[in-house]
């Protein structure tokens, strides 16, 4: 028998960044990802509101407690 260990914040941060790389709906070059106590914070700028929403959805695919979406939409 084995026990599952929780991911570290660094692992969560990297997992979210990896998800962004694989998802074409998110332009991750302007998105900063941080994680603290299982809560992911997204900062930076995206060109469209739908991309802001998509970024949050992609981050939630990773096993996180919460996503704080502080992305700004710039046209």
N, CA, C and O of each residue as an XYZ file, in Angstrom:
300
protein
N       0.836     -1.170      0.000
C       0.000      0.000      0.000
C       0.888      1.243      0.000
O       1.974      1.250      0.580
N       0.404      2.290     -0.662
C       1.167      3.523     -0.716
C       0.252      4.691     -0.387
O      -0.971      4.582     -0.472
N       0.846      5.783     -0.017
C       0.050      6.978      0.266
C       0.363      8.044     -0.773
O       1.505      8.202     -1.205
N      -0.660      8.758     -1.157
C      -0.473      9.854     -2.097
C      -0.030     11.086     -1.322
O      -0.622     11.432     -0.300
N       0.991     11.733     -1.805
C       1.408     12.963     -1.138
C       0.889     14.152     -1.934
O       0.718     14.083     -3.151
N       0.650     15.210     -1.237
C       0.167     16.416     -1.883
C       1.288     17.047     -2.699
O       2.471     16.905     -2.389
N       0.878     17.744     -3.743
C       1.851     18.458     -4.561
C       2.331     19.699     -3.821
O       1.594     20.316     -3.052
N       3.572     20.040     -4.073
C       4.105     21.295     -3.532
C       3.594     22.443     -4.404
O       3.118     22.235     -5.519
N       3.704     23.647     -3.872
C       3.308     24.818     -4.646
C       4.126     24.938     -5.927
O       3.604     25.339     -6.968
N       5.394     24.592     -5.849
C       6.243     24.644     -7.037
C       5.764     23.653     -8.101
O       5.767     23.974     -9.290
N       5.358     22.464     -7.686
C       4.834     21.472     -8.628
C       3.527     21.958     -9.255
O       3.318     21.811    -10.459
N       2.659     22.531     -8.439
C       1.389     23.064     -8.954
C       1.651     24.170     -9.963
O       1.042     24.202    -11.032
N       2.557     25.071     -9.622
C       2.910     26.173    -10.523
C       3.405     25.631    -11.858
O       2.987     26.107    -12.914
N       4.280     24.651    -11.821
C       4.823     24.081    -13.054
C       3.749     23.335    -13.839
O       3.730     23.394    -15.069
N       2.862     22.639    -13.146
C       1.774     21.924    -13.824
C       0.854     22.885    -14.566
O       0.428     22.598    -15.685
N       0.546     24.022    -13.952
C      -0.297     25.019    -14.616
C       0.423     25.582    -15.836
O      -0.186     25.728    -16.895
N       1.695     25.896    -15.705
C       2.470     26.396    -16.852
C       2.490     25.369    -17.980
O       2.369     25.727    -19.152
N       2.640     24.106    -17.630
C       2.630     23.049    -18.638
C       1.273     22.960    -19.339
O       1.213     22.776    -20.554
N       0.195     23.088    -18.582
C      -1.144     23.075    -19.186
C      -1.289     24.214    -20.181
O      -1.864     24.036    -21.254
N      -0.766     25.387    -19.828
C      -0.834     26.528    -20.741
C      -0.083     26.241    -22.040
O      -0.532     26.635    -23.116
N       1.044     25.565    -21.946
C       1.827     25.259    -23.144
C       1.075     24.335    -24.093
O       1.239     24.424    -25.310
N       0.254     23.449    -23.542
C      -0.446     22.464    -24.359
C      -1.819     22.931    -24.827
O      -2.432     22.278    -25.672
N      -2.305     24.021    -24.307
C      -3.642     24.478    -24.678
C      -3.545     25.677    -25.619
O      -3.055     26.734    -25.221
N      -4.002     25.525    -26.852
C      -3.871     26.608    -27.828
C      -4.803     27.792    -27.567
O      -4.656     28.838    -28.200
N      -5.763     27.646    -26.642
C      -6.695     28.738    -26.378
C      -6.108     29.800    -25.453
O      -6.737     30.827    -25.197
N      -4.899     29.547    -24.954
C      -4.271     30.483    -24.028
C      -2.893     30.866    -24.539
O      -2.057     30.003    -24.804
N      -2.664     32.156    -24.675
C      -1.350     32.668    -25.041
C      -0.596     32.929    -23.743
O      -0.757     33.983    -23.128
N       0.216     31.984    -23.333
C       0.811     32.026    -21.988
C       2.029     32.927    -21.857
O       2.569     33.063    -20.759
N       2.472     33.541    -22.932
C       3.711     34.314    -22.848
C       3.593     35.522    -21.914
O       4.602     35.996    -21.394
N       2.393     36.016    -21.698
C       2.198     37.200    -20.855
C       1.544     36.859    -19.514
O       1.107     37.755    -18.791
N       1.476     35.570    -19.180
C       0.807     35.152    -17.948
C       1.834     34.683    -16.925
O       2.627     33.778    -17.186
N       1.802     35.310    -15.771
C       2.657     34.900    -14.651
C       1.824     34.007    -13.738
O       0.696     34.347    -13.382
N       2.388     32.871    -13.366
C       1.695     31.910    -12.511
C       2.442     31.789    -11.193
O       3.648     31.546    -11.173
N       1.716     31.961    -10.092
C       2.287     31.704     -8.775
C       1.327     30.790     -8.021
O       0.136     30.734     -8.327
N       1.859     30.079     -7.038
C       1.031     29.196     -6.217
C       1.468     29.319     -4.766
O       2.661     29.370     -4.464
N       0.489     29.365     -3.877
C       0.761     29.422     -2.444
C      -0.356     28.676     -1.733
O      -1.534     29.011     -1.864
N       0.035     27.663     -0.982
C      -0.918     26.847     -0.228
C      -2.016     26.273     -1.116
O      -3.171     26.180     -0.701
N      -1.656     25.891     -2.329
C      -2.602     25.274     -3.249
C      -3.484     26.238     -4.011
O      -4.337     25.816     -4.793
N      -3.289     27.547     -3.792
C      -4.059     28.568     -4.496
C      -3.178     29.159     -5.595
O      -2.077     29.643     -5.331
N      -3.676     29.112     -6.827
C      -2.929     29.613     -7.978
C      -3.394     31.032     -8.289
O      -4.591     31.317     -8.316
N      -2.424     31.917     -8.522
C      -2.724     33.291     -8.922
C      -2.179     33.515    -10.319
O      -1.021     33.211    -10.607
N      -3.036     34.057    -11.189
C      -2.647     34.387    -12.559
C      -2.559     35.900    -12.668
O      -3.488     36.616    -12.295
N      -1.426     36.381    -13.186
C      -1.222     37.823    -13.374
C      -0.671     38.046    -14.778
O      -0.050     37.168    -15.376
N      -0.916     39.231    -15.271
C      -0.381     39.585    -16.575
C      -1.466     40.155    -17.466
O      -2.500     40.626    -16.993
N      -1.208     40.103    -18.770
C      -2.128     40.695    -19.749
C      -2.446     39.685    -20.842
O      -1.590     38.926    -21.295
N      -3.709     39.707    -21.247
C      -4.162     38.887    -22.376
C      -4.965     39.794    -23.308
O      -5.519     40.800    -22.865
N      -5.032     39.446    -24.600
C      -5.681     40.341    -25.558
C      -7.213     40.292    -25.566
O      -7.848     41.221    -26.064
N      -7.817     39.233    -25.027
C      -9.267     39.078    -25.118
C      -9.836     38.531    -23.817
O      -9.172     37.792    -23.091
N     -11.083     38.911    -23.539
C     -11.741     38.449    -22.329
C     -11.877     36.923    -22.319
O     -11.700     36.290    -21.279
N     -12.195     36.328    -23.493
C     -12.351     34.873    -23.536
C     -11.050     34.168    -23.164
O     -11.071     33.069    -22.611
N      -9.924     34.798    -23.467
C      -8.640     34.198    -23.112
C      -8.412     34.258    -21.600
O      -7.818     33.345    -21.024
N      -8.878     35.319    -20.963
C      -8.812     35.418    -19.505
C      -9.613     34.278    -18.877
O      -9.145     33.618    -17.949
N     -10.814     34.056    -19.385
C     -11.661     32.967    -18.875
C     -11.041     31.599    -19.151
O     -11.047     30.721    -18.288
N     -10.509     31.426    -20.356
C      -9.870     30.154    -20.709
C      -8.670     29.866    -19.819
O      -8.452     28.722    -19.422
N      -7.895     30.888    -19.506
C      -6.720     30.697    -18.654
C      -7.140     30.175    -17.284
O      -6.492     29.287    -16.729
N      -8.210     30.718    -16.745
C      -8.693     30.249    -15.450
C      -9.169     28.801    -15.538
O      -8.881     27.995    -14.653
N      -9.894     28.473    -16.598
C     -10.370     27.094    -16.776
C      -9.220     26.107    -16.923
O      -9.267     25.005    -16.376
N      -8.192     26.501    -17.660
C      -7.028     25.635    -17.843
C      -6.319     25.424    -16.506
O      -5.922     24.304    -16.183
N      -6.162     26.492    -15.733
C      -5.491     26.372    -14.431
C      -6.281     25.458    -13.490
O      -5.688     24.753    -12.673
N      -7.591     25.466    -13.597
C      -8.418     24.630    -12.726
C      -8.318     23.146    -13.069
O      -8.693     22.298    -12.260
N      -7.819     22.829    -14.250
C      -7.619     21.418    -14.617
C      -6.600     20.736    -13.708
O      -6.673     19.536    -13.445
N      -5.658     21.532    -13.244
C      -4.656     21.020    -12.307
C      -5.330     20.976    -10.946
O      -6.196     21.803    -10.658
N      -4.955     20.047    -10.129
C      -5.600     19.873     -8.829
C      -5.204     21.015     -7.896
O      -4.215     20.925     -7.169
N      -6.002     22.102     -7.929
C      -5.736     23.277     -7.094
C      -6.945     23.552     -6.209
O      -8.058     23.118     -6.508
N      -6.717     24.273     -5.123
C      -7.821     24.639     -4.242
C      -8.654     25.769     -4.843
O      -9.882     25.774     -4.748
N      -7.961     26.729     -5.466
C      -8.636     27.917     -5.987
C      -7.746     28.579     -7.021
O      -6.525     28.428     -6.989
N      -8.357     29.310     -7.935
C      -7.615     30.110     -8.908
C      -8.032     31.564     -8.737
O      -9.212     31.899     -8.839
N      -7.053     32.421     -8.477
C      -7.282     33.871     -8.443
C      -6.864     34.416     -9.799
O      -5.685     34.400    -10.153
N      -7.827     34.888    -10.538
C      -7.568     35.366    -11.884
C      -7.418     36.885    -11.868
O      -8.413     37.610    -11.894
N      -6.190     37.361    -11.824
C      -5.894     38.793    -11.830
C      -5.406     39.273    -13.191
O      -4.734     40.299    -13.288
N      -5.745     38.534    -14.235
C      -5.327     38.906    -15.581
C      -6.080     40.158    -16.037
O      -7.255     40.344    -15.721
N      -5.388     40.997    -16.775
C      -5.970     42.217    -17.338
C      -6.142     42.011    -18.840
O      -5.275     41.446    -19.507
N      -7.261     42.474    -19.355
C      -7.516     42.390    -20.792
C      -7.084     43.694    -21.436
O      -7.537     44.772    -21.053
N      -6.202     43.583    -22.418
C      -5.727     44.758    -23.160
C      -6.009     44.525    -24.635
O      -5.747     43.443    -25.161
N      -6.534     45.519    -25.286
C      -6.883     45.371    -26.705
C      -5.805     45.945    -27.572
O      -5.916     45.914    -28.798
